[in-house]
Amino acid sequence: MIFDGTPGPESCRFVEVENDAGEGVRMEWTERPDGYWSLRFHGDDEIDASYEAGEARERERWQARESDLLREIRDLNAVIARVKAATGSA
């Protein structure tokens, strides 16, 4: 990875990623569901396959969490409706 300086009080800037021959490597920044960013390198089928599998697992994990949260919201709404009915609240 190539930067324009060393880490310090004023951050250095990212320039590019090179292989051992000094050639630029194809890559992209990807926003993750947790709000962080990852730098994805392309060109190696094994790395690409591993990345895709990891992304699929991460998506499944977030979808399962979303389903759990929606279920909890429905349950809480049901409790609220029962309390309102029992107390005569509108």
SULJOWO-V642138 format. One record per residue. N is the residue number from 1. PHI is phi in whole degrees, 0 to 359 (NA if undefined). PSI is psi in whole degrees, 0 to 359 (NA if undefined). D_FIRST is the distance of its C-alpha to the first C-alpha in Angstrom with 2 decimals. Layout:
# SULJOWO-V642138
n->(N;N)
phi->(PHI;PHI)
psi->(PSI;PSI)
d_first->(D_FIRST;D_FIRST)
This chain:
# SULJOWO-V642138
n->(1;2;3;4;5;6;7;8;9;10;11;12;13;14;15;16;17;18;19;20;21;22;23;24;25;26;27;28;29;30;31;32;33;34;35;36;37;38;39;40;41;42;43;44;45;46;47;48;49;50;51;52;53;54;55;56;57;58;59;60;61;62;63;64;65;66;67;68;69;70;71;72;73;74;75;76;77;78;79;80;81;82;83;84;85;86;87;88;89;90)
phi->(NA;248;236;267;179;262;299;186;303;251;300;280;253;288;252;191;245;237;275;297;273;82;271;296;255;290;205;206;274;232;280;269;298;274;95;279;241;238;258;259;262;250;111;244;302;294;295;301;295;296;298;299;296;295;297;297;298;295;299;299;297;291;293;296;296;298;298;299;294;297;296;297;297;299;297;295;297;294;297;300;297;293;296;299;295;288;259;75;283;267)
psi->(138;129;164;12;187;157;145;194;326;117;144;166;143;135;299;177;133;153;184;337;1;12;144;144;135;130;170;150;135;127;130;161;336;4;346;169;144;150;114;127;137;165;346;114;322;317;315;316;318;318;313;319;318;319;319;316;318;317;315;319;316;323;320;318;319;317;318;315;319;321;318;320;316;317;317;320;323;318;315;317;320;319;316;318;320;331;356;17;150;NA)
d_first->(0.00;3.77;6.67;10.31;11.54;11.89;13.06;16.79;19.81;18.37;14.98;12.13;10.86;7.77;7.70;5.97;4.29;6.32;8.77;10.74;12.88;10.49;11.32;9.71;9.61;12.12;11.38;13.33;13.84;16.93;19.36;20.88;24.60;24.17;22.63;19.05;16.17;13.91;10.96;12.56;11.35;14.35;16.02;16.98;20.38;20.34;17.17;18.69;22.03;20.81;19.04;22.28;24.41;22.56;22.87;26.53;27.20;25.72;27.87;30.89;30.44;30.34;33.26;35.25;34.69;35.77;38.87;39.67;39.49;41.67;44.16;44.31;44.96;47.75;49.27;49.22;50.81;53.50;54.23;54.45;56.85;59.03;59.20;60.16;62.78;64.19;64.44;65.54;62.57;61.55)
